[in-house]
């Protein structure tokens, strides 16, 4: 049985991926610090952890560990000897990275170096998977943006992810380990607790608070439902064609933030849409080109924005009952 080691695997995407892997017959180890970067007085982190693993908690191995401590990570890898290592661990968002740059550097950059060094403990490594981000592109110069789009990060988070890609390629070449780099974007769905715009709008609607639209909500984002993102990761790390490649994993469709809000409003007709000045700290993005993932991996996202928001709201209601 193949073993997969998910670093930061208790997170939003990693937990969904772990379920797919378990269902496919893989042995899964979750290595996570089990910490959250959001205000503890508003975070539902512990409840979300239980929800994320509600169906397969007893089918994965849980290891507590922090990638800032390389020796502990190396011992865990030596103990479990996984065939595939997937690296999710990072600060929660671009905003958090800018607010806490030293912590972002310690986790996103130094922590990745610790992880790559710890790979030396593996006896039969088959793949290292690094989770990058569409933030490496900065302001999109064209859309849909393919994997060859110019890379001009707008902020600390994007810069740390771009440097992570270079570190991954360099280390894996030295160690002789195939790599896969994945660039997800705007992942949404129930279970997200990192205060992304998609989560904030849904929760504001549930609690009868206004939905804030900066700059009229005209900025476009490639909203991608979390199950589609997890499926893209699964294909990229399990298919031979994913080796030594970089993939955009997204819906492949740019939608205005205002559209997201208007779909939410269909379920909460009394919610107020409130317009404020544009947030100039965010890059201007849009759709990602997923042709490469479609052709090489057979990636086919299932959830339109309408379907994804419907599922998000259904899960939120079920959780609250």
C-alpha positions as CSV (number, residue, x, y, z in Angstrom):
1,X,0.0,0.0,0.0
2,X,1.4,3.4,-1.0
3,X,1.7,5.9,1.8
4,X,1.1,9.7,1.5
5,X,2.4,12.2,4.1
6,X,0.4,15.4,4.1
7,X,2.2,18.3,5.8
8,X,-0.4,20.8,6.9
9,X,-2.9,18.1,6.0
10,X,-5.5,19.0,8.6
11,X,-6.2,22.2,6.6
12,X,-9.0,23.1,4.3
13,X,-7.7,21.4,1.1
14,X,-5.5,18.8,2.8
15,X,-8.4,17.3,4.8
16,X,-10.5,16.9,1.6
17,X,-7.5,15.4,-0.2
18,X,-6.9,12.9,2.6
19,X,-10.5,11.6,2.2
20,X,-9.9,11.0,-1.5
21,X,-6.7,9.2,-0.8
22,X,-8.2,7.0,1.9
23,X,-11.1,6.1,-0.4
24,X,-8.6,5.2,-3.1
25,X,-6.7,2.8,-0.8
26,X,-3.7,4.9,0.2
27,X,-2.3,5.0,3.7
28,X,-2.4,8.6,4.9
29,X,-0.4,10.4,7.5
30,X,-1.5,13.9,8.6
31,X,1.4,16.0,9.9
32,X,0.1,19.3,11.3
33,X,0.8,21.9,14.0
34,X,-3.0,22.2,14.6
35,X,-2.9,26.0,15.0
36,X,-5.0,28.7,13.4
37,X,-4.0,32.3,12.5
38,X,-7.4,33.8,13.0
39,X,-8.7,35.6,16.1
40,X,-9.6,32.8,18.5
41,X,-12.7,34.7,19.6
42,X,-14.2,34.4,16.1
43,X,-12.6,31.2,14.9
44,X,-14.4,27.8,14.8
45,X,-11.1,26.0,14.3
46,X,-11.7,23.0,16.7
47,X,-15.2,22.5,15.4
48,X,-14.0,22.6,11.8
49,X,-11.3,20.1,12.5
50,X,-13.9,17.6,13.8
51,X,-16.1,18.3,10.8
52,X,-13.3,18.0,8.2
53,X,-12.5,14.5,9.5
54,X,-16.0,13.4,10.4
55,X,-16.0,10.6,8.0
56,X,-12.5,9.3,8.1
57,X,-10.8,10.3,11.3
58,X,-10.0,6.8,12.3
59,X,-8.6,6.0,8.9
60,X,-5.7,8.4,9.0
61,X,-2.6,8.7,11.2
62,X,-2.3,12.0,13.0
63,X,1.1,13.4,13.9
64,X,1.5,16.7,15.6
65,X,4.5,18.7,14.3
66,X,5.7,22.1,13.2
67,X,7.8,22.5,10.1
68,X,9.9,25.1,11.8
69,X,11.5,22.3,13.7
70,X,13.3,20.3,11.1
71,X,14.6,17.4,13.4
72,X,11.1,16.5,14.5
73,X,9.8,16.5,10.9
74,X,12.8,14.4,9.8
75,X,12.1,11.9,12.5
76,X,8.5,11.7,11.5
77,X,9.4,11.1,7.8
78,X,12.0,8.5,8.8
79,X,9.4,6.7,11.0
80,X,6.6,6.6,8.4
81,X,8.7,6.3,5.2
82,X,6.0,7.7,2.8
83,X,6.2,7.3,-0.9
84,X,4.7,10.7,-1.6
85,X,5.0,13.9,0.5
86,X,2.5,16.8,-0.1
87,X,3.4,20.2,1.4
88,X,0.4,22.4,2.3
89,X,1.9,24.1,5.4
90,X,2.0,27.9,5.1
91,X,0.5,31.0,6.8
92,X,-3.2,31.1,6.2
93,X,-3.5,33.9,3.7
94,X,-1.9,36.7,1.8
95,X,-3.2,39.2,4.4
96,X,-1.8,37.3,7.3
97,X,1.6,37.1,5.6
98,X,1.7,40.8,5.2
99,X,0.6,41.5,8.8
100,X,3.2,39.0,10.2
101,X,6.1,38.9,7.7
102,X,8.6,37.4,10.1
103,X,6.3,34.5,10.9
104,X,5.4,34.1,7.2
105,X,9.2,33.9,6.4
106,X,9.7,31.3,9.2
107,X,6.9,29.1,8.0
108,X,6.6,29.7,4.2
109,X,10.3,29.9,3.4
110,X,12.4,28.5,6.2
111,X,9.8,25.8,7.0
112,X,9.9,24.7,3.3
113,X,13.7,24.4,3.4
114,X,13.3,22.3,6.6
115,X,10.9,20.1,4.8
116,X,13.1,19.7,1.7
117,X,16.1,18.9,3.9
118,X,14.0,16.3,5.8
119,X,13.3,14.5,2.6
120,X,16.8,13.0,2.9
121,X,15.4,10.7,5.5
122,X,13.2,8.9,2.9
123,X,14.3,5.5,1.6
124,X,11.9,5.3,-1.4
125,X,10.6,8.8,-2.3
126,X,8.4,8.9,-5.4
127,X,7.1,12.4,-5.4
128,X,7.2,15.7,-3.6
129,X,4.2,18.0,-4.1
130,X,4.5,21.7,-3.3
131,X,1.4,23.9,-2.9
132,X,2.0,27.2,-4.6
133,X,-0.6,29.9,-5.5
134,X,-1.9,32.0,-8.3
135,X,-0.6,34.9,-6.3
136,X,2.8,34.3,-7.9
137,X,1.4,35.9,-11.0
138,X,0.7,39.2,-9.3
139,X,-1.6,41.5,-11.4
140,X,-2.7,39.4,-14.4
141,X,-1.4,40.7,-17.7
142,X,-3.9,38.5,-19.5
143,X,-6.6,36.0,-18.7
144,X,-7.0,33.2,-18.6
145,X,-3.5,33.1,-17.2
146,X,-1.6,29.9,-18.1
147,X,1.4,28.4,-16.3
148,X,3.8,30.5,-18.4
149,X,2.2,33.8,-17.4
150,X,4.9,36.4,-16.1
151,X,5.5,35.9,-12.5
152,X,5.5,39.2,-10.6
153,X,4.2,38.7,-7.0
154,X,2.3,41.5,-5.6
155,X,2.9,40.8,-1.9
156,X,4.9,38.8,0.6
157,X,2.7,35.7,0.3
158,X,3.1,35.5,-3.5
159,X,6.9,36.1,-3.2
160,X,7.2,33.3,-0.7
161,X,5.3,30.9,-2.9
162,X,7.4,31.8,-6.0
163,X,10.6,31.2,-4.0
164,X,9.1,28.0,-2.8
165,X,8.7,26.8,-6.4
166,X,12.4,27.5,-7.1
167,X,13.5,25.8,-3.9
168,X,11.4,22.8,-4.7
169,X,12.8,22.4,-8.2
170,X,16.4,22.9,-7.0
171,X,16.2,20.5,-4.0
172,X,14.3,17.8,-5.9
173,X,16.9,17.9,-8.7
174,X,19.7,17.5,-6.2
175,X,17.9,14.7,-4.3
176,X,16.6,12.9,-7.4
177,X,13.0,13.2,-6.3
178,X,10.3,14.0,-8.9
179,X,8.3,17.0,-7.9
180,X,4.9,18.5,-8.8
181,X,3.9,22.1,-8.2
182,X,0.3,23.1,-8.0
183,X,-1.1,26.6,-8.2
184,X,-4.6,26.7,-6.7
185,X,-6.7,29.8,-6.5
186,X,-9.7,31.3,-4.6
187,X,-10.7,28.0,-3.0
188,X,-14.1,28.1,-1.3
189,X,-16.6,25.9,0.5
190,X,-17.7,25.0,4.0
191,X,-14.8,24.2,6.3
192,X,-12.8,27.3,5.3
193,X,-12.0,29.3,8.4
194,X,-9.2,31.6,7.1
195,X,-11.5,34.6,6.5
196,X,-11.3,34.6,2.7
197,X,-13.8,36.9,0.9
198,X,-15.9,33.9,0.0
199,X,-16.3,32.8,3.6
200,X,-16.9,36.3,4.9
201,X,-19.8,36.9,2.5
202,X,-21.5,33.6,3.3
203,X,-21.1,34.1,7.1
204,X,-22.3,37.7,6.9
205,X,-25.4,36.5,5.0
206,X,-26.1,33.8,7.6
207,X,-25.8,36.3,10.5
208,X,-27.8,39.1,8.7
209,X,-24.8,41.4,8.3
210,X,-24.2,43.4,5.1
211,X,-22.0,41.9,2.4
212,X,-19.2,44.4,1.7
213,X,-18.2,44.8,-1.9
214,X,-15.0,46.8,-2.3
215,X,-14.7,48.8,-5.5
216,X,-18.1,47.7,-6.6
217,X,-17.1,44.0,-6.5
218,X,-16.1,44.2,-10.2
219,X,-12.7,42.4,-9.6
220,X,-12.8,38.9,-11.1
221,X,-11.6,35.8,-9.3
222,X,-11.4,32.2,-10.4
223,X,-13.6,30.8,-7.5
224,X,-12.9,27.1,-7.2
225,X,-14.9,24.8,-5.1
226,X,-12.7,22.9,-2.6
227,X,-13.7,19.4,-3.8
228,X,-12.6,20.3,-7.3
229,X,-9.3,21.6,-5.9
230,X,-8.7,18.4,-3.9
231,X,-9.5,16.3,-7.0
232,X,-6.9,18.2,-8.9
233,X,-4.3,17.5,-6.3
234,X,-5.2,13.9,-6.2
235,X,-4.7,13.5,-10.0
236,X,-1.5,15.5,-10.0
237,X,0.2,13.4,-7.3
238,X,-1.1,10.0,-8.3
239,X,-0.6,10.2,-12.1
240,X,2.8,9.6,-13.6
241,X,2.1,12.5,-16.0
242,X,2.2,14.8,-13.0
243,X,5.9,14.3,-12.3
244,X,8.2,17.3,-12.8
245,X,5.3,19.5,-13.9
246,X,3.5,22.7,-12.7
247,X,-0.3,22.9,-12.9
248,X,-2.9,25.6,-12.5
249,X,-5.8,23.9,-10.6
250,X,-8.9,26.0,-10.7
251,X,-12.4,26.2,-12.1
252,X,-11.0,28.0,-15.2
253,X,-13.6,30.8,-15.1
254,X,-13.2,34.3,-13.9
255,X,-16.3,35.6,-12.0
256,X,-16.8,39.1,-10.5
257,X,-16.9,39.2,-6.7
258,X,-20.3,40.9,-7.1
259,X,-21.6,37.9,-8.9
260,X,-20.7,35.7,-5.9
261,X,-22.5,38.1,-3.6
262,X,-25.6,38.2,-5.9
263,X,-25.8,34.4,-5.9
264,X,-25.6,34.4,-2.1
265,X,-28.3,37.0,-2.0
266,X,-30.7,34.6,-3.8
267,X,-30.7,32.4,-0.7
268,X,-30.8,35.4,1.7
269,X,-32.9,38.0,-0.1
270,X,-32.9,40.4,2.8
271,X,-29.1,40.7,3.0
272,X,-27.8,44.2,2.2
273,X,-25.0,44.6,-0.4
274,X,-22.8,47.5,0.8
275,X,-20.3,49.2,-1.4
276,X,-17.0,50.5,-0.2
277,X,-13.7,51.8,-1.7
278,X,-11.5,49.3,-3.5
279,X,-8.9,47.3,-1.6
280,X,-5.7,48.2,-3.3
281,X,-3.6,45.6,-1.4
282,X,-5.0,42.8,-3.6
283,X,-3.7,41.9,-7.1
284,X,-6.1,42.1,-10.0
285,X,-6.7,38.6,-11.2
286,X,-9.2,36.6,-13.2
287,X,-9.5,33.2,-14.8
288,X,-6.6,30.6,-14.8
289,X,-6.0,28.5,-17.9
290,X,-6.4,24.9,-16.9
291,X,-5.8,23.4,-20.3
292,X,-2.6,21.7,-19.2
293,X,-4.3,20.0,-16.2
294,X,-7.2,18.9,-18.4
295,X,-5.0,17.4,-21.1
296,X,-2.3,15.8,-19.0
297,X,-4.3,14.8,-15.9
298,X,-7.8,14.5,-17.0
299,X,-8.8,17.2,-14.6
300,X,-12.4,18.2,-15.0
301,X,-13.9,20.5,-12.3
302,X,-17.5,19.7,-11.6
303,X,-18.8,22.7,-9.6
304,X,-19.9,25.9,-11.3
305,X,-20.0,28.9,-8.9
306,X,-23.8,28.5,-8.6
307,X,-23.5,24.8,-7.7
308,X,-20.6,25.4,-5.3
309,X,-22.4,28.2,-3.4
310,X,-25.5,26.0,-3.1
311,X,-23.4,23.2,-1.6
312,X,-21.6,25.6,0.7
313,X,-24.9,26.9,2.1
314,X,-26.3,23.4,2.5
315,X,-23.3,22.2,4.4
316,X,-23.3,25.3,6.6
317,X,-27.0,24.8,7.5
318,X,-26.4,21.1,8.2
319,X,-23.5,21.9,10.5
320,X,-25.6,24.5,12.4
321,X,-28.5,22.1,13.1
